[in-house]
Amino acid sequence: MSTLLLRHARCVATLDAQRRELTDTSIFIRDYRIEAMGPAHDLPAEADEVLDLSGCLVTPGLVNTHHHMYQSLTRAIPAVQDAELFSWLRGLYPIWAGLTPEMVQVSTQVAMAELLLSGCTTSSDHLYIYPNGVRLDDSIEAAQQIGMRFVATRGSMSVGQSQGGLPPDVVVEREDAILRDTQRLIETWHDARHGAMVQVAVAPCSPFSVSRDLMRESARLARAHGVRLHTHLAENDHDIAYSREKFGCTPAEYAEQLGWVGHDVWHAHCVKLDAAGMGLFARTRTGVAHCPCSNMRLASGIAPVRRMLDAGVPVGLGVDGSASNDGAHMLGEARQALLLARVGRALEPFGCDAGPAEMTARDALTLATRGGAEVLGRSDIGHLAVGQCADLAVFDLRSLDFAGGAVHDPVGALLLCASAKARHTVVNGRVVVREGQLTTVDLPPLLERHNRLALQLAITALGQR
C-alpha cells in the first residue's frame, strides 16, 4: 500500500454536493482513494510522499469527454485552416488514411501529456479510423504507460462516398468486422469497477458515416455488455441538412429512433440541438460533450449550453480533436466555455435578458469536473470526498497567471485569468505531473518523435495524390 499527503492547500474546491471550498486543508490518500480531508492536525503526519501545497488551489481532476487524439499529428494543416466541418473532414481523410499503429501510440501520449499538464486526469478518446493495422489497443496501451484514466471509444465508419457518405471508401470498414472488434475490445479491456483506469465505449462516428443498421446494432451490443454509447450529433448546419435530407428528421429525432438516447449515451457538440431535442435529452438523461474551441475554430456555432443545463441535460466539456481545436488544454477549454456562453446569449434575438452571469466561473469548473464525470457515467471521479478516486489538480496561485486575482477569489481567478498549467496532477493516487513536469514519460524525445511522424504522415499523403 502507498500513501500520499497533500498539506496546507490554501483552497480546496471540492465540487461535491455542497460545492464546498475549504481553506488551509490537507488531503490524505491511501492507494487510489482519498482517505481523509481536513486540517493538518486531524490527518496522519507522515506518508510515503508529502507535498506542501501552501499557496495552491486544489480542484478535482478535470474530465475531458470528447477527443480525437490522433489528430495531434495534423494540427494547423494549411489547406484546412479556414474550412468548415465537412470540407475540413474531406481535406483530412486522405491524410489520416496513412496512420500507423506507431503514430496512434505516439499521438495519444502527446495529447494526454497536454491534458495532464493542464490538470486533466480522465479523458475519453474517439478513434474512428483504423488503417494499416491500427487498433484501439494502441491507444489503450499508450494511456497505461503515461498514467491517464481513460475511456477508449471504439469508433467506426462504414458508409463511404460511393454509398452517399462523407468519408472516402478507403477509410471505411465492414460492419460485421466493426462489431466483432468492438466486442473483443469490451471483453479484453473494459473495467466496470470503482476506480477503473480503462473503460470502453461503443462509438460509431456520425450519422453521415455509418448506417442505420450499425447504429442500432452498436446500441444493442453496448447494452448487452453494460457499456456506454457515443457519437457526434447536430454539430453544424450542414449536419442538420444532411439529417433532414437523408433521414427526414432532425438529428435528435434520428437518435431517438435508433435507441441512441438514455443515461448511457453521450453525444458530442449538439450545437444545433433544438428545444425539442433538449427536452428529449433532459427526459432521458442523455449527455452532451460541449466543445467550445472546436465549434469556434470550424465556425459551427455556439451551443446553447445554459439552456441545456436549465432544462436538465447532463453536460460536460471536451477539447475535441487537436486538428480542430488545435490544443488540449482543459482549463483553457473551461475558460472558453465560460466566455462563449456569455457572448452567445448576447447574440440571440433582441429581448434576451441574460447577462454576464449566464455562465459563472464555478459553473464552468463544474462542467469541467462533475459534469464530465456524469456524462461519462462515473460516480467515483469529478469531485473530492472521502472514498472518491484520488484524482486532483493543483494550481500555484502565486504564479504570474493569477497575480492580483487569486488574492480576491482563487476559484474565480482560475477560470477568469490566463489559463495556467498545473503544478501537480494526481491520477489514481499517483503523481503524474510534479512541479509542472511529467513523471511518467520523457517529453522532449516523445515530441521529437511525434513531429517526425507528423511530417512523415503529411509527406506520404502528398505522394499519393
N, C-alpha and C positions, 0 to 999 in steps of 0.2 A: 504494500500500500504506500502511496505517496501523498504528501501534504504540501499545501501552498498557502502562505499567509500574506494577504494584501493589507498593509497597515496604514491607518490615518489618512484615508482619502478625504479630500476636502468636501466633496459632494458625491453621493451615490444616487443616481436616478434609477429607481428600481423598475419602473413601468409595470408594477404589479397592479392588482385590482384597485388599490387605494392611490396609485400613482405617487407613492411616497418619494420624497427627495431628502435623503439623510445626510447630515453633516458629521464630519470627523468620525467616519465609520471604517471599520475593518471587516474583512471577509476571510473566513477560514474555509479552505477547500480540501476535501479528502477524496483522493482518486479523481473521479469525474464529476462529483456533485458538490454543491455548496452545502456545507455542514452547519455554518453559523455566520451571522452578521450582527454587527453592533459595535459598541465602544470597545476599544482595545483591551481594557481591563476585564471584560467579560469573556474574552476568547483565549485560546491557548497562546502562550507567549512564544512558543517555538514551533518550527515546521521545517521540512526538508529544504524549502526555499522561502525566503521572506523578501517581499518587495515593498519599499517605502513609497507610498503614493501621496505624500504631502504635497498640497498644491494641485492635485489632479481631480478630474471628474471621471467617475466610473459609470458606464452605461451597460445595459445588456449588449451582447454581441449583436451586430447588425445582421439582418437576414435579407438576402437577395433572392427574389422569387422568379427572375427570368434573365437568362443569359444565353449567348452562343459563344462559347469561349474560343473555339477555333478561329473566330473572326478577328482575334488579335493579330493574326497574320496578314490581314488585308485592311488595316487602318489607313484612312486618308488616300485610298486609291484615286488618282486624279480623275479618271473617266467617270466616276460616280459621285464625286464630291457634291454636285449640285442636282442630284437626281431625287425624284420621289420614289416611294416604296417599290412599285412594280418595275420601273426602269432600273432602279438600283439593283434589284434582285437579278434581272436579266443580264446586267453587266457583270455581276459577280459569280453567278452559277458556273460559267466556264472556267473561272479561276479555281473555285472550290472543288471542281472535278479532279484537280490534281492533288488533293490532300492525301497524305500518307499517315500510317499509324504514328510514326515519329513526330510528325507535325502536330497531330492532335494531342499527343502526350505533352509536348513542349509548350504549345499554346495554352493548354489547360493550366499548366503550372504558372505561366506568366500571368494569365488572367486571375488566377487565385492569389498570386503574390500581391497584385494590385489591390484586390479585395481585402486581403488580410491586413495590409498596411493601412487601409482606411477604416479598420475596426470591424470589418465584416467577418463573421465566424461560420455562417451557414450560407451555402449557395446552391441553387438549382442550376442545371445547365440543360439546354435543349439542343442536342446533337441530332440533326435530321438528315445528314448526308453521309454516305458510307462507301466511298470509292476506294479502290486499291487496297482492300483488306482492312480498312478502318473498322474498329469495333468500339462499342460503348465502353467495353472493358479498359480500353486505352485511357479514357478519361478517369475512370474509377481508380485505376492503379496510380495515376498521377496525383489524384486527390489524397490517396492514402499516404503517399510519400511526403506531401507538403503539409498535411495535417489539418485540412479543412473538412468541416461537416458538410456532407454532400447529398443532394437529391439529384440523382442522374436520371434524366428522362430519355427514354428510347423514342426519339423522333423518327419520322419516316415521310417519304414522298413516293407516291405510286401512280400519279396521273401526270404524264408528261405532255409536252406540246402537241404531239400527234393525237392525243385524246382530249384536247381542249384545256389542258392545264397550263400553268405558268412555267415550270422548270423544263429544261431540255430533257429529252428521253434518256440521255446518257447518265443522268444522276438519279433516276427513279429506280425503285426495287419492286419485285413481285410481292404481292400482298401475302401469299402463304408463307414466304420466307420471312417477311417482316414479323408476322405473328409468332412464328416458331422461335425466332431470335429473341423477341420480347419475352416470351415465356421462359426461355433459357436464362435470360438476364435476371428476371424476378426470382427464379428458383436458385440462382447462383449467388446473388448479391443482396437482395432486399432483406432488411432487418427491421422488424416491426416493434422491437423492444424499446423501452425507455432508454434514452441516451444513444440511440443508434447513430453511428457515424456515416453509414451508407444506406440510402433508400433508393428505390427505383420507381419511376412513374411511367405511364404509357402516354405517348405524345405525338400522334400524327401531326404533321407540320401545320396545315391550314386548310380551310375549305377549298382553296384554289390549287391544291397539290395532292389531295388524296380523294378517294371515292367515298360515297355514302356507306358502301359495304364495309370499308376499312374502318370508318368512324364507328359504326355500330359494333363490329367485331372487336375493336380495340376496347370499347366500353365494357363489353361482356367479359373479355379477358381480364381487364383490370379489376372488375368487381368480383370475379371468381377467385382472385388472389388477394383481394383486400388492399390494393394499391391505388394511387391517385391518377387522375387524368389531367392532361394539359395540352393546350393548343393555342394558336393565335386566333383572335376574333375581332372583327369590326375595327380594324386598325386605321383605315382612312376611307375617303370617298370612293376610290376605285374598288376597295374591298366590299363596300356596301353594294355598288353597282353590279359587281360580279355575282354576288349572292342573289340579288333580285333577278338578274338575267338567267342564271343557271338553275336556280332553285325556286324562284318565285316567292321569296320571303326574305325577311331580314336575317342577319347572322344569328341573332338571339333566338329567333323562331326556328332556324335551321338546327341550332344546337339542341333546342328542346325536343325537336322531332327525333333526333338521333340518340337521345338519352345522355346528352352532354351538359346536364345541369345537375346540381346537387352539392352537398357538403364535401364530396370527394373530388370536385372538379375546380380547376382554376384556369382562367383564360388570360392571355397576355394582351395588353393595350386597352381594348374596349373604348377607344377614343370616340367612336361614333355610336356608342350604346344609347338607344333612345329611352324615353320614360318607361315604356312597356318592358323593355329589356331590363332596366334597373329594377322594376317591380318583380320580374321573374327571378332575377338573381338574388334579390333580397329574400323572397319567399323560400327559395330553395337553398339558400346559403352558399351559392356559387361564388367563388372567389375571383378577384381581378388582380393582375400584376400591372401596376402603373409604372410606365417607363418614360418619364418626362423628357429626359435629354434626347433620347432616340426619336420621340414624337416631334420634337422641335427640329432636330437635325434633318429629318425626312419631310418636314412640313406636313405631317399627318394631321395635326390639330391639337387641341387641348382637351384632355379627358375631363369629364365633369365629376371630378373626384369628390368634391364636397357634397354634391347631390347624391352620389353613390353612398357615401358614408351616412348621410342623413336618412337615406332610405333603408339602411341596414345591410348593405352589400359589404362583405369582407374584402378589404383592400390592403395589399402590401406593395412594396417597391421593387422594381427591377432595373438593373442598369442596361439590360438588353445587350445585343451583340456589340463587340468592340469595333465593328466596322460601321455601326450606325450611331454610336454614342460620341466619340471614339475613345471612351475611357471606362474604367470600372471602379470609380471612387464612390463608395456607397454613401458616405457622409455628404459628399457633393451632390449626389442624387437626391438625398433628402432635402438639402437646401434648395435645389432646383424645384422640387415638388412644392415646397412652401411658396416660393416666389411665383411659380407658374399658376398655382391655384388662385392667388390674389389677382394677377393681371387677367386671368382667364374670365373671371366673372365680370371684370370691368369692361371686357369686350362684348359682353352679351347685350341683347336689346335694351334700349333705354327703359329705365324703371327698376332695374336690378338694385336691390338695397344692400348688397354685400359690400363689405369694406375690407380693410387690412386684416381683420380677424377671421376672414374666410378660412385661413389655414394658419394656425399658430405654430411657434417653434415646437411646442410639446406635442401638437398634433402630428407634425412631420416626423418627430422622433418615434412616436408610436407607430406610424406607418412602417418605419424602417426596422422595427423590432417586433413588438407584439402583433402588429398587423400582419407582417410577413410570416410569423410563426403560425398564425391561424390559417392563412392561405395555404401553407404547406401541410396543414393538419398536425402540427407539433404543439403539444401542450407542455413539453419539457424544456423548451427554449423560449426566448423572446422577452422574458422578464427575470428579475433577480429575486430569488426567495430560497429559503432553506428547502433542500430536496431537488431543486432545479439543476439542470446541467450547468457546469461551471464554464459558461461561455460569456466572456465580457470584454469590453474595450475600455482602455484607459487613455485619456487625453490630458496633456500637460497644460493647465490653464495659465501657466506663467510664460508661455511662448508668445512670440510676436503676433501670431494669428489672433490671439484673444486679448491683446493689450487694450486696456480701457473698457473692456466689455465684461470679462469674467468677474471683475470686482463687483459688478452690479447683479448679474444673473448668469451663473455658469451654464445652465441648460440653454437659455436664450442665446448666449454667446456662441455655443457650439453650433447652432443652426443658422444664426444670422451673420456671424463673422466669416472670414475666409475659411474654406474647408481645410482642416488640418489633417495631418497623418496621425495615426495612433502612436502613443508612446509604447504601450504594451497591448498585445492581443492574446487572450487566453481562450483556447478551444478545448473543451472536454477536460479541463484542469491542467492543460499543457501550455506553457508559454511559447507560442509560435512566433510572436514578434516581441523582442525585448529591446528597449531603448531605441525604437524605430528601425530595428534591423531584423530581418527574417532569421530564425534559428534553425529552420528545417532544410533549407536549400541554399546553395551558394548562388546568389542572384546574378552577379556580373557574368560568369560563364553561361548561365542559363539565358540571359538576354542576348549575349553574343550568338549563341546557337539559334535562338529564336529569330533574330534578324537575318541570319544567313538562310534559314529555311523560308522566311517570308519572301526574300529576294528570289530564291530558287522557285518558289510556287508561282510568282508573277512571271518569271522568265519562261518557265515551262508553258504557261498559258499563252504567252505571246508566240512561242514557237509553234503552237498547234493551230494558230489562226491562219 
